[in-house]
Amino acid sequence: MLYYARGSKTDNITPDEVRAILKEVFDKMGPKNRVVALPPDFTRFNSYAGPITEMVYDYFQDKLTDVMPALGTHTPMTEEQIKTMFGHTPREIFRVHDWRNDVVTVGEVPVEYVEKVSEGKLHYTWPAQVNKMLLEKDIDLILSIGQVVPHEVIGMANYTKNIFVGVGGNLGINRSHFIGAVYGMERLMGRAKSPVRDVMEYARQNFIKDLPIVYIQTVLAKNYETGKMELKGIFIGDDFECFQKAADLSLETNFIMVEKPIKKCIVYLDPEEFKSTWLGNKAVYRTRMALADDGDLIILAPALREFGEDAAIDKLIRKYGYKGTPKILKDTDENADLQENLGASAHLIHGSSEGRFRITYCPGPAMSREEIEGVGFIYGDLNEMLAKYPIDKMKDGWNTLPSGEEVYYISNPALGLWAHPDRFKD
């Protein structure tokens, strides 16, 4: 059921309008005794989920008993992050999702279906796993809140991903990521339907249809004249229609088609948002379809301090590195530690250039040249690169430097997907 839909490329929905929209929808739903909210974590700060969660609290007050950020495999939010993102929402109602221990398997997508959507490449079942709290009988509304934006694993982020990955379990996350990796990232990015989405939609229809989940989906875009994020759309519903409408708008607003392949791309990773390559490799995922063969991707990462958000995954990234799909698949076939962490294998594939372009990482003092080169990237000196490519003097998009060099600058890779028409074919 679609409760509400509004959005366009030229829209700019105000906070007062959002509050009125939520009140209209919640009033129609009728009284609730216990409400649970599942917003994203701080890595999706720009999703507008923080203000929406505050508005949910303002409406339901003490009926909103639990707010569980959809961490997936990310580290728990700090007190300061919670305060910054969720404002006056009471700290005591926040819960931490433990993706390794606090999950239950509500059903298994059969091997035949996984074989079908993976084009015969994979031969395993897919466990639909969710945080055990969602199954508590006295909950009469679960609000899954988040932004629909192009995504490297599933095509378009959010909707059922927020459930089965955001508050999902180890095995389900790993296997879903691997489905996307073997299918091919460039075949699915920017698509609402993908093999990973098909598997999750099967699980939604067959295993969690009785859970009272309503999706609040946002679509945002950066206004490069003002430098501010604008809310372009809000879609509220409990099925695929809600997500499809949001995905259609996201494709219009978050997909940047460049007129020529980019020979040199400079990407900045905000220190407040990106501290690992697990997250920072959005710079790789979101630009790869725009980069020229033999091109250069230079990633300015002043706060980089680790590879994986999780200690076990960080160890695997350090051990195997971003060395290209053939080697990573071979390593996965031959090593139990990767077989048990297919999400890490998928991530290593996603972060590899496959030798088509060069990736230079420029970290701050928390990460060394040896660490960067050890995982297969080129090391760049951050201060030298900032002097050569001053981000305060460049605008998003094409820039011609005083030296005459032409570069393409991206101030936040999480906000879009860049491609050249030759590499994006429907």
Buried (B, 14 or more C-beta within 10 A) or exposed (E): EEBBBBBEEEBEBEEEBBBEBBEEBBEEEEEBEBBBBBBBBBBBBBBBBBBBBBBBBBBBEEBBBBBBBBBBBBBBBEEEBBEBBBEEBEEEBBBEBBBEEBBBBBBBBEEEBBBEBBEEBBEBBBBBBBBBBBEEEEBBBBBBBBBBBBBBBBBBBBBBBBBBBBBBBBBBBBBBBBBBBBBBBBEBBBBBBBBBBBBBBBBBEBBBEEBBBBBBBBBBBBEEEEEEBBBBBBBBBBBBEBBBBBBBBBBBBBBBEBEEBBBBBBBBBBEEBBBBBBBBBBBBBBBBBBBBEEBBBBBBBBBBEBBBBBEBBBBBBBBBBBBBBEBBBEBBEEBEBBBEBBBBBBBBBBBBBEEEBBBBBBBBEEBEEEBBEBBBBBBBEBEEBBEBBEEEEBEBBBBEBEEEEEBBBBBBBBBBBBBBEEEBEE
